[in-house]
Amino acid sequence: MDIYDCSFCGEKIERGTGKMYVKKDGTIFYFCSSKCERNQLKLGRVPRRVPWTKAGAKAKK
């Protein structure tokens, strides 16, 4: 079974769940929810600056 990390929040995603987004240049993003997808793609937020992500919690320490 493949397990991926969400490209925005860092949560674990089991195979068959979540969304995969592929850009024209071949970059692949995995998202656990539409919340993460919107924050990265539509709103352009950086995970380090969002406190509820793993990167944001690590940066806050």
N, C-alpha and C positions, 0 to 999 in steps of 0.2 A: 504494500500500500504506500502510495506517495503522499507525503505531507509537505505542504508549502507554507511559507510565511507570507502574511499579508504585506504588500509593498508599502502600505501607509502606516498601519498601527503595529505590525509585528506579531499579531496573533497567529496561531497555527490553524491551517485550513486543510481539512481532509479532502482527498480526491473525490470529485463529484459534487462538491459544494463550492459556493462562492462564484466569482467571475474572473475570467482571464481577459486582459486587454492587451492587444498587440499593436504597437505603433508602426508606422510606415518604414522606419529604419530597423525594425526587427526587435526592438526592446519589448520585453514581456513584463506586464504588471499583473499581480494576483491580488484580488480584493476579497475580503471576507464579507463585506456588506456594502450596500449602496451609500452608506454614510462615509465610508473610507474612499470609495470611488469618487464621489462628489467633491470631497475635500481636496483630493489630489488633482483630479483632472479639470473639474469645472472651476473650483475656487482657487486653485494654485497654491494651496497651503504647504508649508514645510513641516514634516512630522516632528522635528526638534522643537518647534514653537507651539505645538498643541499638547497641553498637559496630560490628556488621557491616553496618549500613545506611549509605547515602551521607550522610544527615543526621547520623547518629551519628559518622561519621568526620570530618565537617566541624566538628561541635561540639567534638570532642576536640582539634582543632588550636588 
